[in-house]
Structure formats: C-alpha cells, structure tokens
Amino acid sequence: MPDPPYRAAHVSEIAASSESGRVLTNWHPVRIHFGIQSFGVGAYVADQAGETFTGEHTEVDTRHEELFFVASGRASFTVGEETVDAPAGTFVYVPDPTVTRGAIALEPGTTLLAVGGEPGKAFEVSLWERKYVPSD
C-alpha cells in the first residue's frame, strides 16, 4: 500500500525540546518532525502564563522575516516599541529582520506557531536550530 499524500500530527505528538532557563520553553521542532526542507517552522506551548516563547531578539544574522500565529490561548508580543495583544487566531508578521521582537504567554496552554525564512533565498537550517537539534 502506498504512503498517504500527507502527514498529520498534533503538537503533543511532536517531541518537545526544553532547556531550563533558556528561551526554548516547550519548543516543538515541527520542521524536523515532518522533514520540511523549504522553510523553518516550530511550535511553542506554554505550561503557564508568563512563560517566554521567544526572547527579545532580531534576525539580523539570518535575515529572516517571521510570521507568528497564536493557535490557542493568548500571547503578548513586543515588536520594536509596540506591544501587541494576540488572542487565539492572531497572526503577527515581522518582515524587517532588524526589528527586535519577543513573545510571552498570557494564559496556560497558549500555543504559538512560528514560521521564518530569508526572502529570495533557498532555506538553510539556522545555527540556532542546529545548536538545539544537531541530528538534523
């Protein structure tokens, strides 16, 4: 029987990569789980309110634009000097890699999907991802 033309997984089925005291609070490496080679994508699931999804950072080194989607719960983003309240269903797009951005969970169980890549360039695994998932 041939393989199905798709693969599906609930975020809970994608092994989390956590490291105490680091930004990787319950990071689920979606790209690696599915073997995606054309773009970067990962999910974050907060156990409690106040957890950092992604610490304040820029994408100067990678030149990535990023798209975040709050799949459940509520998050707060800081983008440049602005604060964005993001309930479930909200997209936050940050096209400029020089702009500082970060996000925290406002509710337990908040799930955030992050997608990124450099415009006009074939996808390459970032050094950040290689640091935490060297087996890729």
Order of alpha helices (4+ residues) and beta strands (2+ residues): beta-alpha-beta-beta-beta-beta-beta-beta-beta-beta-alpha
